[in-house]
Amino acid sequence: MLTLPTYDDVIAAAARLQGHAHRTPVLRSATADARWGAQFFFKCENFQRMGAFKFRGAFNALARFDDAQRRAGAIAFSSGNHAQAVALAARLIGMPALIVMPTDAPAAKLAATRGYGAEVVLYDRFTEDREALTRRLALERGMTLIPPYDHPDVIAGQGTAAKELIEEAGPLDALYVCLGGGGLTGGSALSARALAPACRIYGVEPEAGNDGQQSLRAGRIVHIETPRTIADGAQTQHLGDYTFGIIRRDVDDILTVGDAQLVEGMRFFAERMKMVVEPTGCLAFAAACAAGDAVKGRRVGVIVSGGNVDLVRYAALLAGD
Ligand SMILES: *Cc1c(COP(=O)(O)O)cnc(C)c1O
């Protein structure tokens, strides 16, 4: 039996993050409110350290290491924001970090991860099993593996964003959260259920990768092929045991949006709110915009999950190439 993390774990995570993570702003947009007839509260994790909420979960997990774990350090496999989050958290706490990344990871991501002081080990996506490689390295070096979402400390850390949002905005009628493996959605649900019991909670994933939605309907974790979508932070193939446990209990529904809606969201954030938001970071807002009566007259929280996007790609997406 799994012991799921609770809101008390989110409170403990918030204390650990105090002074290390940014308390990101909750922004409003009169234009958005008028256009969709809602009161929106945007929790802007694109302004979080390293550019995404993932810093919260990684720092919380690493901060709980004992002395022996700290000496050996943390290991993770990721080509995205989790890699940079673990690298930065390890540097701040003062421990080694090793990140396993694919040989074809974007050069900017490799450079950013190394820039935070992490050692990077490359693997061939087509011939090597990254989980086996990571487990072998972890064993050889005595390092502690921190997965990107299915870990109680990671989930509790991610939950601190929604905690801050609701504490600042007051009770919400609805909360929309970007969903990949479910760490952010699971953590947000812990906070929302505790602080705003009547709030409806929605996870939002890409249409092409609706494994979460399928899982919720089937009552078991459904696995899919890596989906083709511009939402690269949500190209997960399945939820985790912890995240699914929370989601099936606390989340009202899982919604999906198409890539064109994500581009519309990126455009809105750029034009109206002067923010660079990565495609995955637009999932929640895109679903709220399409929700019609479900948001009309309501107080709606939207978690903007990150802003890490290569600028050439960003420009091409906005231009509609
Ligand atoms: C990782 C990530 C997500 C998905 O988070 P999960 O915890 O895997 O559901 C969403 N947005 C951004 C920007 C991310 O980096």
The ligand as an SDF file (V2000), in Angstrom:
LIG
                    3D

 15 15  0  0  0  0  0  0  0  0999 V2000
    7.1180   18.9990  -16.0100 C   0  0  0  0  0  0  0  0  0  0  0  0
    6.2600   20.0930  -16.5020 C   0  0  0  0  0  0  0  0  0  0  0  0
    4.8480   19.9670  -16.5280 C   0  0  0  0  0  0  0  0  0  0  0  0
    4.1560   18.6860  -16.1350 C   0  0  0  0  0  0  0  0  0  0  0  0
    4.3230   18.4550  -14.7580 O   0  0  0  0  0  0  0  0  0  0  0  0
    3.9930   17.0190  -14.1220 P   0  0  0  0  0  0  0  0  0  0  0  0
    4.3370   17.1710  -12.6870 O   0  0  0  0  0  0  0  0  0  0  0  0
    4.8690   16.0150  -14.8210 O   0  0  0  0  0  0  0  0  0  0  0  0
    2.5610   16.7580  -14.3680 O   0  0  0  0  0  0  0  0  0  0  0  0
    4.1010   21.0450  -16.9340 C   0  0  0  0  0  0  0  0  0  0  0  0
    4.6850   22.2000  -17.3230 N   0  0  0  0  0  0  0  0  0  0  0  0
    6.0280   22.3700  -17.3070 C   0  0  0  0  0  0  0  0  0  0  0  0
    6.5860   23.6660  -17.7400 C   0  0  0  0  0  0  0  0  0  0  0  0
    6.8630   21.3220  -16.8940 C   0  0  0  0  0  0  0  0  0  0  0  0
    8.1880   21.4940  -16.8760 O   0  0  0  0  0  0  0  0  0  0  0  0
  1  2  1  0
  2  3  1  0
  2 14  2  0
  3  4  1  0
  3 10  2  0
  4  5  1  0
  5  6  1  0
  6  7  2  0
  6  8  1  0
  6  9  1  0
 10 11  1  0
 11 12  2  0
 12 13  1  0
 12 14  1  0
 14 15  1  0
M  END
$$$$
